[in-house]
Amino acid sequence: MPARIVAFSGNTHRPSRTRTLVEAVAAELSRLRPIDLKVYDLVDAGTGIAVASRSALPLPAARIVEGIESADALIVGSPVYKGSYAGLFKHLIDFVAPEALIGKPVVLTATGGGPRHALVVEHSLRPLFGFFSAQAAPTAVYAGDTEISEGRVADEIVRARVAQAAGELARLLDVAQGANVSAAAPAPLASAAR
């Protein structure tokens, strides 16, 4: 059965470099294993997401949150604004039930204007998903403004990181799905082992 992957780009417009980056990771992952992919942009949440409770979210935003919670793994990305992830990206993530992400494999990506923004994946995104106890892939992917061009990853080093992150996500999925199989199988009875 294909793994259910949600790729979420924290952009408020399309096309975007952030969407290109999360889609590149997803495409590489699909070369490694069968996946059922859903890609969302922040713009898909619609207007009216500046609410204080999950029950007040507009239906499109609620569907994104539900998709994130029910996915087997995530590929998330945010454009960098003032040295951090996008505020509306974080606001939508705030509605995710913390227990839904425990142990969930995730690849972290970000796009920005230059090398000064590269640490956002390590200093902002990794702690955010660490709070949720998600299993973040060791390799995060950042792309500056010259590394994505005409809707594709143009930089060889970034492409290598995309491949590395996708490979790590595939392995994390194998472990997570193996754990789910083990958890679903009944434990042998102590008396049966004698």
Disulfide bonds with the S-S distance in Angstrom:
none
